[in-house]
Amino acid sequence: MKVLVVEDERELSESICQYLEGEDFLCEKAYEYHQANQQIHLNEYVCIILDITLANGSGLDLLMELKKMGKADGVIIISAKNSLDDKLRGLQLGADDYLAKPFHLAELAARVTAIVRRRSFEGKNQIVLDELVLDLSSKTLQAQDQVVALTKKEYDLLLYFISNRNRVVTKESIVEHLWGSNIEMSDSYDFIYAHIKNLRKKLLAAGCPDYIRVAYGMGYKFTYQG
């Protein structure tokens, strides 16, 4: 799951990204307004961590741009300006949460996770689809009361499929979501095929239906009718 950290204090930005990556998020950074504006136009994020005070512009202007574009990215405002006016303005513009500096990185990570649960999975800690039980807190998968051992990428891939169930997702969007925009891409998508093949094999071996279908010429669809 990909997060954008818009923060001009490079040391703090690095600390945030290092901590969130330890929590299995994929982080991208922007240090000033124009860079951040370009990234929100090019990419989709599960959450944007947004400082109000930026070089060349305001984080609140970025928030207004996001809403004008109709983007569904979650937003947490972080700011040293611990004023009620800033907090209210950010929330009125559509931010999901506000955190005043200084803050504990563990609290920030918990708030990012809460936004992901609320926006993608109706606030639930467990996702139940037929035989599948995906626990978002422990990051484990059970099928018919048996633990299914998944690699980190297989878990992330399954979570991405479930959050987009019954919709076609392209190979490009899978790469973007799981590996980020900085990955060196070749003409071959063999590494994606390998991850999807292994995930399907494990789900079928656990007695699950074949949820993952190929949408020829387009990508893949996780089919679920429950």
N, C-alpha and C positions, 0 to 999 in steps of 0.2 A: 504494500500500500504506500502510495507516494505522497510525500509532504513537501511543501515549499516553505522555507524559512526566509522571511523578508526582514532582515536585521542588519543595520549598518555597523554595529560593533562586531568586528570579525571574530574576536575571541569568544564572545557570547554565542555567536552563530555557530562556531565550530563546536562548542560545548553542547549546545542544543542538539545538533545533528549527531554528534557522537553518542549521546544518550539515547536518542530516538532510534538510531540504527541498532543499538543494543536491545531495543524493544521490537526489533524486526520491521521497522519502518524504513522506507527508502527516501532519503532526503536530497533535495536540491536547494541551492542557496541563491539569494539575490541580495546585493548590498545597497542598492540605490533604486530610486523610483523607476527610471526608464528600463533598467534590466528586469525588474519585477513585472512591469507592465507588459513587456514582451513575452515573458514566460507565462503569464496568465492567459494571454491570447493564444499561445501555441499548445499549452498542455492542460490536462485535467489533474486535479489533486483531490485526495480524500480530505485534506485539511491544509489551510494556509495559516501559518503563524506570522502575524503581521504587526510590525512596529509602526507606531503612528508617525514618529519623527524620522524622516529619511532625507538623504541628500537628493536635491532636485525635485522634491515633492513631498506629499503627505500620504501616509498609509490610509487615511480616510478617503482620499481621492481614489486610491486603488480599490477600496471597498465599494465605492460608488460605481466604478467601472465594472467590477465583477457583477454587480446587481443589474446594471444596464445591459450587460451581455447575456443575462439570464443564466449565469453559471451556478452550478449546484455545489461547488466546493465549500466545505465547512471553513469557518474563519474564527481564529482566536486572536484577539488584539492583545499585544503585550506593549507596555509603555511605562516609562519612568514618571510620566505625568499621572499621578494617582489622584486625579480630580474627578468629581462626580460628573461634571459636564462632558469630559472626554469619554467616560464610560457610557453615559446615556447616549451621546452622539453616535458612538460606535455601534451600540446595540440597536438604536433606531435605524441605522443604515443597513442592518441585516447581519451583523456579526453574531456568531453563536455564543461567544464567551469573551471574557475580559480578564486579564491577569496582570497585576501591577508588578513592576520590577522593584526590588529583587524577588525572585521566586525560586522555589525548589524545582529542579528538573523532573523529579518524580511526580510532582503535582501537575506539571505541564503535560507529561506523557499520559497521565490518567485522564486529563481533560480531552486530549486528542483522541484517546481510545473511546471515551464516552461519546464524542461527536460522531465517530465512525459507527458505533453501535446504533446510535439514535437515527442517523441519516440512512444507513444501509440496511439495518436489521431491526428496526422498530424498537430500539433500546434493549434488545434481548441479549443475554449472555450465552444462551444456547440456541442454535439453529437446528430444527428438526425437520428433515425431509424424508418421509418414508422410513427406511431403515437407518438413515444417517443421523447422527447426533454430533454436531460440530460445536465444541466448547471454546468460546472466544477468550475466556480467561486463562485456561490452561493450554490453549492452542493444541487441542487433541481432537482426534476423530474416532468415533465408535460406530460400528455397524453391527446390528444384531447383538449388542452387548459385548462385542469383541473390539479391542483397540486395533485400529489400522495405523501402522507405522508409516508416516509420511516424512519426506524430507522437507526442509524449510520452503523450497521453491514449489513443491507439490502442494503443501498447505496453502501457500499464498495463491497459487493458481486455482485451487478449489474454491477458496474464499472469493476470488475475483469472479469465477464462473457463477457461484451462487448469488452474489450481489447483482449479477446481470442475467439471472435466469430467464429463460425463454426469449432472450435477445441475442442476435448474432454479434459476436465480438471478433474483430479482425485480428490477424496475426500481429499487425503493427501495434494495435492497442494493447495486446498481451505483453509484447516486448516493452512498450513504454511504461506499463504499469508495474511490471515485475523487475525490470532491469534499468529503467530510467532512460532519459534522452541522451546520456553520454556514452552509451554502449557503442562499441565499434561494430556496425552492422555490415554483413556481407550479403550476397545475393541468396544465401542459403538460410533456411529457417529450420535446419535439421535439429538444432538444440531445443526449439520449441516442440517439434514433433516428438522428440525423445521424452520430454517432461510429460506431455499429454498422454503419450502411449503408456508410460509407467503409471500415471495416475489412474487411467482407465483400467489397466490391468489389476491394480490393487483394489479398486472399487468393485469390479466384477468378481474377483476372488473372494471378497467379503460378502457376496450375495446380493449386491446392489444391481438395480437395472442399469442399462447402458445409457447414463444420463447425457454423456458428451457426444454430440453428433457433429459430423462435418457438414458445413454449409459450403458446398463446392463453389470455388471461385471467390468466396467471401471470407470465411473464417470458421468459427465454431459456435455451437449453441448448446447451452446446458438446459435440457428439456425437463421440466417438472410441472405436472398438472395438478398437484395437490392444493 
